[in-house]
Amino acid sequence: MKIVGQSTDGRSVVGELFIAHDTRGVPLSVSLTLLHASDYVPDLYGFYCDAVIAGWSPKSTVSRIREAVVDVYGFEYWQAVEQRLARLAQEHT
């Protein structure tokens, strides 16, 4: 994982979450827990894109992200993430 940008509120955005998950076996919820505790923002759109490129179905990818986000941040946070993912996916198609 590495810092890939900055959020609108000035926090570091950490990417390459899919690499950690897929090649190193780190559960997404563990990565999110560590990032949350350190006040970093996860690049979930990057995770989504990398997973789909690797052959995961979009529906399965969103389901896995949802499960981890709800576990770590709660359902309200997931709803905001889901809207942003949908908007970004639409912008990049």
URRAKA-V458498 format. One record per pair of residues at least 6 apart in sequence whose C-alpha atoms are under 8 Angstrom apart, sorted by the first residue. I is the first residue (numbers start at 1). J is the second residue. Records with the same first field share a line. If there is no record, write none. Layout:
# URRAKA-V458498
I: J ; J
This chain:
# URRAKA-V458498
1: 14 ; 15 ; 16 ; 17 ; 19 ; 20
2: 14 ; 15 ; 16
3: 12 ; 13 ; 14 ; 15
4: 12 ; 13 ; 14 ; 15
5: 12 ; 13 ; 14
6: 12 ; 13
7: 13 ; 41
11: 39 ; 40 ; 41
12: 40 ; 41
13: 40 ; 41 ; 42 ; 43
14: 35 ; 40 ; 41 ; 42 ; 43
15: 42 ; 43 ; 44 ; 46 ; 47
16: 43 ; 46 ; 47
17: 28 ; 31 ; 42 ; 43 ; 44 ; 46 ; 47
18: 28 ; 46 ; 47 ; 48 ; 50 ; 51
20: 26
21: 27 ; 28
28: 65 ; 68
29: 68 ; 69 ; 71 ; 72
32: 42 ; 68 ; 69 ; 72
33: 72
35: 41 ; 42
36: 72
44: 65 ; 85
45: 85 ; 88
48: 58 ; 61 ; 62 ; 65
51: 57 ; 61
52: 58 ; 61
66: 78 ; 82
69: 75 ; 77 ; 78
70: 77 ; 78
